[in-house]
Amino acid sequence: MKRKFFVFMITLVIGLTIFACSPQQTQSTPISTSTNAPTVTMPSATATIPLVTQEPVTLPFSEPGPYYVGKWKHTIVDESRNNRQIQITIWYPALEQTDDDGRTITLNAEPDLGKAPYPLILTDPQSGSLLFQSHLATYGFVMVVVDPPEFSNEMPWNNYVIDAPLDFLFVLDMITANPPEGLDDVLDTNRVGVGGYSSGGFFSLALGGARINPEYYFSQCAQAPSMDPPISPFWVDYFCKLSERWDEFSLQVGSEISTITEGLWQPTTDDRILAIMPMAPDSAWLYGPEGLAAINMPSLIIAGTDDELVSYEFSSCYIYEHLVNSDRYLISFIGKKHMMAQNKEQRSRINHFAVAFFGYYLQGHEEYVDYFSEDFVSQFDDLYWGVYPNE
């Protein structure tokens, strides 16, 4: 598993045109105002006590929430795309049950319908198994882990840049039309978020409505060998191999997506997706400014300022600036590298912000906005709200 995740992490974007990132904008009201969410008593999120007496700031959502969890696994087949077999794992709020030996039952556990249905969060298998695990389900979400077949970061960009987002959308359609037995009253497929790290961040942007910009992508690949600072030939090949078979790729994708309007391919998104959380996303070259500007939903980016694989300045910050919707946020983890996702403390922080962000936009918990705000983040010496001013 460690090797698989390490391979998963080795994606990189560097060498984009230098830019100045704009300041953060103010949050709007949440999209959903549903009250079907767990009740969690929260401490004050603001620091008003004098520093000499102030207690350490906590991240309350980093601890497990009030729900027990259940787990359901299955493989579904997309007959329309050469019988693609897509494995899915669903974590959901469940009732506490034990077996004859007193061990808590998780697999196919009886769901907790007390405040059902629950919003969905779609994620990739690495983010689901390492970062989120069952944490979001303890706060009244249904976590749907989608495993695109034959996806691997060991290969250069290929058809998965479209195939994987389409797998997510197919899974969403399938569990909407044919929910797993016993979970039909659990899933609220009209309130959906997407979150993921590295390649999972890539998929989050795609599902959020980012549109491929072929002209921008080709221009980046054309100048990649002479960029300053220079890019390793390995990484040029990794990102630009797809450009060498673009006509074949476009044909395989099909005209429904590859037809160009306003210079951009068609998006791979859905109206049911209401918020995204791309972390260390690596797909700026495919989208460019115009393709990123097509995203019009709340977006929270998490990134380490010393990320040695996915450039903080030329990827995460670049993407943040070119998300033109008002509800776009960047929380910078000062001094953290790409592998911060393997650190228990940083995983806990990420889970806190995920619960706060999705709880605000998908569950209607208006008070949760205080827990991913500038005032809250500024209380931590190693976190920064917006673009960190590297000196």
C-alpha atoms as one frame of an Amber mdcrd trajectory, in Angstrom:
protein
   0.000   0.000   0.000   2.828   2.412   0.875   4.448   1.796  -2.491   1.169
   2.305  -4.308   0.552   5.597  -2.547   4.136   6.745  -3.066   3.742   6.127
  -6.797   0.406   7.896  -6.668   2.103  10.961  -5.228   4.754  11.444  -7.948
   2.912  13.958 -10.077   4.376  17.396 -10.817   3.516  20.690 -12.432   6.279
  23.270 -12.806   7.364  25.943 -15.232   4.095  27.811 -15.851   4.150  31.530
 -16.498   4.878  33.481 -13.263   1.869  35.318 -11.902   0.629  37.271  -8.914
  -2.097  35.551  -6.898  -5.065  37.605  -5.801  -6.296  37.831  -2.186  -9.039
  35.613  -0.827 -12.646  36.633  -1.207 -15.449  36.384   1.320 -17.617  33.296
   1.696 -21.175  33.412   0.492 -24.067  31.615   2.122 -24.069  27.817   1.753
 -25.750  26.239  -1.261 -27.857  23.911   0.845 -29.648  24.770   4.059 -30.711
  21.225   4.923 -30.934  20.372   8.611 -30.388  16.667   7.957 -26.951  16.670
   9.539 -25.473  15.540  12.836 -25.625  17.899  15.768 -22.140  18.731  16.990
 -21.569  21.208  19.796 -18.689  23.418  18.736 -16.393  25.709  20.732 -15.777
  29.277  19.651 -13.590  29.499  16.562 -12.290  33.007  17.166  -9.220  33.999
  19.141 -10.269  36.838  21.462  -8.361  35.844  24.622  -5.069  37.686  25.279
  -2.119  35.648  24.043  -0.651  35.238  27.547  -3.710  33.299  28.690  -4.935
  31.848  25.419  -5.309  28.072  25.315  -3.960  26.101  22.338  -6.242  26.243
  19.309  -7.916  22.948  18.454  -9.342  21.540  15.239 -12.599  20.058  16.536
 -13.524  18.226  13.345 -10.224  16.347  13.373 -11.721  13.989  15.942 -14.292
  11.355  14.869 -17.888  12.575  14.749 -21.014  11.187  16.425 -21.809   8.389
  13.945 -20.662   4.794  13.767 -19.891   3.713  10.201 -20.738   0.954   7.781
 -18.893  -0.211   4.683 -20.220  -1.604   1.406 -18.099  -2.806  -1.533 -19.086
  -3.748  -5.067 -17.951  -3.746  -8.692 -20.147  -2.172 -11.323 -19.802  -2.468
 -15.099 -20.146   0.341 -17.634 -21.351  -1.546 -20.704 -21.300   1.626 -22.814
 -17.498   1.854 -22.463 -16.232  -1.611 -23.313 -17.597  -3.138 -20.109 -15.331
  -1.114 -17.824 -15.308  -2.654 -14.360 -15.264   0.014 -11.665 -14.784  -0.928
  -8.035 -16.574   1.214  -5.480 -16.471   1.345  -1.702 -19.134   3.220   0.244
 -18.720   4.406   3.847 -21.954   5.548   5.487 -23.421   6.424   8.923 -24.474
   3.196  10.646 -25.981   1.919  13.847 -23.715   0.452  16.484 -23.719  -3.322
  16.179 -21.398  -5.977  17.552 -20.769  -9.602  16.676 -20.729 -12.542  19.080
 -17.203 -11.616  20.159 -18.169  -8.029  20.964 -16.412  -6.543  17.910 -18.066
  -3.655  16.110 -19.672  -4.695  12.816 -18.681  -2.493   9.887 -19.112  -4.491
   6.682 -22.710  -4.162   5.477 -23.712  -2.719   8.843 -27.282  -1.529   9.299
 -27.463   2.160   8.297 -28.420   4.906  10.694 -31.512   6.492   9.156 -32.029
   9.010  11.955 -31.124  12.016   9.824 -30.908  10.380   6.407 -30.477  10.952
   3.535 -26.863  12.127   3.744 -24.815  14.114   1.201 -22.266  12.247  -0.900
 -18.532  12.883  -1.158 -16.818  11.265  -4.165 -13.106  10.516  -3.962 -10.360
   8.366  -5.472  -9.076   5.187  -3.745  -5.777   6.641  -2.506  -7.406   9.703
  -0.956 -10.203   7.533   0.398  -7.920   4.972   2.028  -5.147   7.258   3.291
  -6.699  10.662   3.971 -10.423  10.472   4.563 -10.888   6.781   5.414 -14.238
   6.595   7.264 -13.877  10.014   8.911 -16.453  11.942   6.889 -19.041   9.218
   7.427 -18.804   9.854  11.184 -20.078  13.381  10.470 -23.116  12.405   8.439
 -21.682  12.110   4.923 -21.634   9.131   2.578 -18.120   8.633   1.228 -18.092
   6.990  -2.207 -14.615   5.762  -3.199 -14.338   5.267  -6.964 -11.467   3.132
  -8.294 -10.916   3.811 -12.028  -9.719   0.605 -13.721  -6.054   0.403 -14.780
  -5.308   3.920 -13.520  -1.651   4.423 -12.627   0.589   7.444 -12.178   3.524
   5.388 -13.411   2.420   6.155 -16.964   2.370   9.576 -18.674  -0.946  11.344
 -19.000  -3.241   9.248 -21.146  -6.956   8.576 -21.592  -7.515   8.507 -17.831
  -7.626  12.330 -17.801 -11.139  11.882 -19.225 -11.925   8.253 -18.407 -11.521
   8.653 -14.643 -13.942  11.614 -14.303 -16.421   9.712 -16.483 -16.089   6.741
 -14.111 -17.071   9.017 -11.224 -20.101  10.292 -13.119 -21.138   6.762 -14.101
 -20.969   5.651 -10.463 -23.066   8.638  -9.421 -25.692   7.774 -12.017 -25.717
   4.094 -11.067 -26.108   4.556  -7.306 -28.823   7.133  -7.999 -30.831   4.844
 -10.285 -29.976   1.591  -8.483 -28.842   2.301  -4.914 -27.170  -0.566  -3.040
 -29.593  -2.801  -1.201 -30.379  -1.320   2.177 -28.866   2.065   1.326 -31.631
   3.495  -0.849 -32.801   5.810   1.949 -29.249   6.741   2.938 -27.953   8.458
  -0.218 -28.765  12.052  -1.106 -27.404  12.105  -4.635 -28.575  15.676  -5.192
 -25.996  17.028  -2.722 -22.583  15.879  -3.883 -19.025  17.022  -3.217 -15.719
  15.813  -4.657 -12.368  15.791  -2.862  -8.974  14.269  -3.526  -5.217  14.657
  -3.200  -2.728  14.957  -6.100  -4.344  12.970  -8.920  -7.501  13.050  -6.814
  -7.176  16.839  -6.959  -6.968  16.541 -10.738 -10.236  14.578 -10.781 -11.855
  17.080  -8.395 -11.146  19.945 -10.793 -12.433  17.960 -13.770 -15.647  17.044
 -11.956 -15.989  20.644 -10.809 -16.341  21.764 -14.419 -12.771  22.549 -15.556
 -12.518  22.319 -19.348  -9.543  21.132 -21.349  -7.895  23.900 -23.376  -6.007
  22.188 -26.243  -4.318  25.379 -27.465  -2.936  26.195 -24.017  -1.826  22.608
 -23.440   0.052  22.471 -26.744   1.681  25.844 -26.075   2.979  24.613 -22.707
   4.364  21.442 -24.214   5.996  23.383 -27.053   7.943  25.612 -24.691   8.542
  22.998 -21.986  12.058  21.972 -23.158  13.293  25.582 -22.899  11.465  26.734
 -19.777  13.380  28.519 -17.038  13.832  26.975 -14.557  14.362  23.904 -16.733
  12.104  20.879 -16.541  13.478  17.366 -16.513  12.927  15.495 -19.809  11.187
  12.834 -17.727   8.488  15.284 -16.657   8.155  16.829 -20.106   7.454  13.326
 -21.392   5.091  12.637 -18.487   2.897  15.637 -19.217   3.241  15.949 -22.974
   3.177  12.356 -24.228  -0.561  12.757 -24.663  -0.026  15.604 -27.143   1.743
  13.196 -29.511  -1.441  11.130 -29.928  -3.984  13.893 -29.500  -6.039  13.060
 -32.599  -6.375   9.436 -31.515  -7.198  10.539 -27.978  -9.861  12.989 -29.175
 -11.454  10.311 -31.342 -11.565   7.830 -28.466 -13.065  10.415 -26.132 -15.830
  11.183 -28.615 -17.349  14.364 -29.976 -19.669  14.797 -26.978 -16.633  15.939
 -25.005 -13.945  16.807 -27.567 -16.115  19.245 -29.551 -14.579  22.683 -29.037
 -16.653  25.709 -28.066 -14.953  28.976 -27.113 -11.632  27.179 -27.512 -12.437
  24.568 -24.837 -13.563  20.959 -24.659 -16.873  20.203 -22.982 -16.822  19.708
 -19.178 -17.095  16.390 -17.330 -19.322  17.537 -14.487 -22.882  17.223 -13.224
 -25.380  19.662 -11.726 -25.591  17.502  -8.600 -21.953  18.280  -7.759 -22.063
  21.396  -5.582 -18.564  21.793  -4.088 -15.020  20.500  -4.664 -11.894  20.160
  -2.527  -8.827  19.706  -4.786  -5.643  19.147  -2.761  -2.221  19.554  -4.416
  -3.935  19.337  -7.832  -1.653  18.778 -10.810  -3.614  19.490 -13.994  -3.009
  23.189 -14.712  -1.382  22.498 -18.093  -4.503  20.827 -19.458  -6.871  23.603
 -18.442  -5.083  26.948 -18.460  -6.807  30.139 -17.300  -9.895  29.802 -19.491
 -10.468  26.150 -18.650 -10.162  26.792 -14.905 -12.471  29.799 -15.113 -15.240
  27.419 -16.187 -15.518  26.139 -12.597 -18.391  27.962 -10.915 -18.797  26.127
  -7.601 -17.231  26.535  -4.139 -13.652  25.249  -4.175 -11.218  24.706  -1.309
  -7.575  24.073  -2.265  -5.145  22.580   0.254  -1.426  22.702  -0.577   2.004
  22.484   1.030   4.211  25.510   0.365   7.312  23.285  -0.038   5.666  20.664
  -2.239   8.522  19.228  -4.262   6.314  17.243  -6.666   3.309  19.438  -7.413
   4.616  22.991  -7.474   2.951  25.253  -4.920   3.574  28.433  -6.947   2.995
  27.114 -10.438   0.174  24.693  -9.789  -1.859  25.166  -6.595  -1.494  28.945
  -6.486  -1.964  29.236 -10.251  -5.155  27.212 -10.091  -6.405  29.202  -7.104
  -5.981  32.512  -8.925  -7.775  31.356 -12.035 -10.827  30.044 -10.225 -12.896
  33.154 -10.773 -15.932  32.219  -8.665 -16.237  34.111  -5.395 -16.262  31.010
  -3.183 -12.681  29.904  -3.767 -10.279  29.312  -0.914  -6.669  28.292  -0.422
  -5.256  27.046   2.864  -1.472  26.814   2.691   0.430  24.361   4.891   3.678
  26.254   5.562   6.850  24.259   4.975   4.988  21.048   4.170   5.947  18.805
   1.263   3.846  16.577  -0.949   4.100  13.644   1.409   2.415  15.581   4.218
  -0.592  13.403   3.427   1.251  10.518   5.101   1.610  12.453   8.362  -1.080
  11.739  10.956  -1.273  15.328  12.218  -1.664  16.770   8.725  -4.260  14.148
   7.785  -6.246  15.171  10.868  -6.079  18.801   9.802  -7.218  17.968   6.288
 -10.161  16.006   7.664 -11.108  18.944   9.877 -11.224  21.323   6.920 -13.104
  18.778   4.799 -15.843  18.405   7.418 -16.083  22.183   7.891 -16.117  22.986
   4.155 -18.521  20.277   3.020 -20.598  20.671   6.182 -21.129  24.321   5.315
 -21.918  23.859   1.631 -23.646  20.465   1.583 -25.237  20.095   5.026 -26.200
  23.703   5.603 -24.252  24.138   8.862 -23.751  27.887   8.608 -21.661  27.973
  11.798 -19.065  25.674  10.194 -17.833  28.557   8.052 -15.946  29.798  11.113
 -13.765  26.692  11.029 -12.263  27.252   7.585 -12.118  31.054   7.786  -9.186
  33.468   7.714  -9.634  34.244  11.416  -9.515  30.571  12.316  -6.582  29.621
  10.077  -4.506  32.628  11.180  -4.366  31.209  14.723  -1.943  28.500  13.545
   1.708  29.397  13.021   2.182  26.813  10.271  -1.007  27.497   8.300  -1.679
  30.453   6.024  -4.902  31.786   4.560  -4.448  32.273   0.842  -1.128  32.482
  -0.979   1.853  32.259   1.333   4.372  35.068   0.635   7.571  33.052   0.222
  10.552  35.278   0.919
